[in-house]
């Protein structure tokens, strides 16, 4: 048989180098850098409907929770901050904070707290609500999608002191009986969430069961 051609000899010499280059070359490095540099998308993490709670619904939520001077109020999914600000400014709560995944809303809420002269008692944070320690709260308010409610129920019952109150707007916690349910007209909600009323559920954190001795 005739010997290898010059082309075959060149390919034999170049193949190892081609394999090394292919193994070490970055895969779409520009796309990787762009993905790493991109800020997190709040909408991808959202567990609550984005809709400002009407002022009269805020008032009813705070009344239902019996907020007063001894209370520290935490709002999970605080939006523009109106609920915690109202708790301190209008109901005399000693303090509180709110968390939201949208940094722009958090900045607005902190500016509003400063404008209303309650920034010494009210703060807002850009934070995952499930990574937020709520143990200081005596009252927690929430407005979350149903899919998040079981996980949040477990968190609240584990972290809050017995007797703490929780008010949920529109969605009930599964397997947790509310102490009271209030329904109030809220026609301004129709465009945002497709319903013209607000359903408020009041819960009280129960005493923790003692573990039976082994």
VENURTA-V408558 format. One record per residue. N is the residue number from 0. RES is the residue in three letters. SS is DSSP state (h for helix, s for strand, l for the rest). PHI is phi in whole degrees, 0 to 359 (* if undefined). D_FIRST is the distance of its C-alpha to the first C-alpha in Angstrom with 2 decimals. Layout:
{{N RES SS PHI D_FIRST} {N RES SS PHI D_FIRST}}
This chain:
{{0 UNK l * 0.00} {1 UNK l 291 3.81} {2 UNK l 293 6.49} {3 UNK l 296 9.22} {4 UNK l 285 11.64} {5 UNK h 299 15.21} {6 UNK h 297 16.53} {7 UNK h 297 14.51} {8 UNK h 296 15.78} {9 UNK h 296 19.28} {10 UNK h 297 19.37} {11 UNK h 297 18.51} {12 UNK h 285 21.39} {13 UNK h 275 23.82} {14 UNK h 303 23.57} {15 UNK h 302 25.90} {16 UNK h 293 28.45} {17 UNK h 297 28.46} {18 UNK h 298 29.10} {19 UNK h 298 31.94} {20 UNK h 298 33.54} {21 UNK h 295 33.47} {22 UNK h 286 35.07} {23 UNK h 259 37.79} {24 UNK l 289 38.69} {25 UNK l 293 42.10} {26 UNK l 264 42.29} {27 UNK l 50 44.70} {28 UNK h 297 46.82} {29 UNK h 298 49.32} {30 UNK h 293 50.10} {31 UNK h 296 50.50} {32 UNK h 296 52.90} {33 UNK h 296 54.86} {34 UNK h 294 55.25} {35 UNK h 291 56.44} {36 UNK h 276 58.91} {37 UNK l 292 60.34} {38 UNK l 292 63.80} {39 UNK l 298 64.31} {40 UNK l 269 65.34} {41 UNK h 303 68.81} {42 UNK h 295 68.40} {43 UNK h 290 65.39} {44 UNK h 256 67.63} {45 UNK l 293 70.81} {46 UNK l 241 72.65} {47 UNK l 226 75.83} {48 UNK l 293 76.79} {49 UNK l 275 77.41} {50 UNK l 200 80.99} {51 UNK l 295 84.00} {52 UNK l 290 86.61} {53 UNK l 304 89.85} {54 UNK h 303 92.63} {55 UNK h 290 94.96} {56 UNK h 288 92.21} {57 UNK h 305 91.72} {58 UNK h 300 95.45} {59 UNK h 293 95.47} {60 UNK h 297 92.55} {61 UNK h 289 94.44} {62 UNK h 294 97.67} {63 UNK h 299 95.98} {64 UNK l 278 94.66} {65 UNK l 56 98.17} {66 UNK l 291 96.90} {67 UNK l 211 99.50} {68 UNK l 300 100.07} {69 UNK l 276 98.59} {70 UNK l 265 95.21} {71 UNK s 241 91.83} {72 UNK s 254 89.80} {73 UNK s 239 86.00} {74 UNK s 249 84.35} {75 UNK s 263 80.72} {76 UNK l 93 79.20} {77 UNK l 278 81.99} {78 UNK l 55 80.99} {79 UNK l 276 83.59} {80 UNK l 87 85.60} {81 UNK h 297 88.69} {82 UNK h 289 89.23} {83 UNK h 292 89.35} {84 UNK h 298 91.36} {85 UNK h 295 93.86} {86 UNK h 301 94.10} {87 UNK h 278 95.25} {88 UNK h 285 97.16} {89 UNK l 255 98.92} {90 UNK l 250 99.02} {91 UNK l 75 99.54} {92 UNK l 302 96.52} {93 UNK l 288 96.18} {94 UNK s 171 92.53} {95 UNK s 171 89.14} {96 UNK s 210 85.61} {97 UNK s 227 82.99} {98 UNK s 230 79.21} {99 UNK s 208 76.88} {100 UNK l 274 73.16} {101 UNK l 263 73.89} {102 UNK h 300 74.64} {103 UNK h 293 76.45} {104 UNK h 294 78.87} {105 UNK h 296 79.42} {106 UNK h 298 80.26} {107 UNK h 298 82.65} {108 UNK h 297 84.32} {109 UNK h 294 84.91} {110 UNK h 295 86.36} {111 UNK h 293 88.62} {112 UNK h 298 89.79} {113 UNK h 294 90.71} {114 UNK h 298 92.50} {115 UNK l 273 94.47} {116 UNK l 61 95.29} {117 UNK l 236 93.81} {118 UNK l 295 90.72} {119 UNK l 284 92.36} {120 UNK l 237 92.16} {121 UNK s 229 89.24} {122 UNK s 221 85.56} {123 UNK s 230 82.38} {124 UNK s 228 78.83} {125 UNK s 276 75.34} {126 UNK l 201 74.13} {127 UNK l 289 72.60} {128 UNK h 297 75.63} {129 UNK h 285 73.96} {130 UNK h 261 73.46} {131 UNK l 261 77.12} {132 UNK l 283 79.73} {133 UNK l 251 82.72} {134 UNK l 296 84.84} {135 UNK l 281 87.50} {136 UNK l 283 88.27} {137 UNK l 257 91.32} {138 UNK s 224 90.31} {139 UNK s 236 86.81} {140 UNK s 241 86.19} {141 UNK s 216 82.99} {142 UNK l 214 81.58} {143 UNK l 237 78.12} {144 UNK l 297 75.92} {145 UNK h 305 76.43} {146 UNK h 297 72.94} {147 UNK h 264 73.93} {148 UNK h 287 77.32} {149 UNK h 294 76.52} {150 UNK h 296 74.66} {151 UNK h 292 77.48} {152 UNK h 306 80.12} {153 UNK h 296 78.63} {154 UNK h 296 78.47} {155 UNK h 295 82.07} {156 UNK h 290 83.50} {157 UNK h 277 81.75} {158 UNK h 261 82.72} {159 UNK l 278 86.11} {160 UNK l 290 89.36} {161 UNK l 306 91.19} {162 UNK l 95 93.58} {163 UNK l 296 91.37} {164 UNK s 254 91.28} {165 UNK s 230 88.28} {166 UNK s 243 88.58} {167 UNK s 251 85.69} {168 UNK s 266 85.76} {169 UNK l 79 84.77} {170 UNK l 238 82.48} {171 UNK l 275 83.67} {172 UNK l 281 82.13} {173 UNK l 291 80.83} {174 UNK l 58 82.80} {175 UNK l 217 85.40} {176 UNK l 284 88.80} {177 UNK l 289 90.36} {178 UNK l 284 93.90} {179 UNK s 203 94.69} {180 UNK s 234 93.13} {181 UNK s 236 94.45} {182 UNK s 242 93.57} {183 UNK s 229 94.61} {184 UNK s 296 94.15} {185 UNK l 208 91.50} {186 UNK h 300 90.93} {187 UNK h 291 89.08} {188 UNK h 279 86.19} {189 UNK h 301 85.39} {190 UNK h 294 83.16} {191 UNK h 277 81.17} {192 UNK h 233 80.73} {193 UNK l 78 82.12} {194 UNK l 220 85.26} {195 UNK l 245 88.81} {196 UNK s 214 90.05} {197 UNK s 243 89.28} {198 UNK s 251 89.25} {199 UNK s 246 89.98} {200 UNK s 247 89.44} {201 UNK s 256 91.28} {202 UNK s 236 90.01} {203 UNK s 239 91.47} {204 UNK l 293 89.26} {205 UNK l 282 90.45} {206 UNK l 298 91.30} {207 UNK l 281 88.35} {208 UNK l 285 88.37} {209 UNK l 285 88.77} {210 UNK l 289 86.13} {211 UNK l 292 87.56} {212 UNK l 295 87.78} {213 UNK l 274 85.32}}
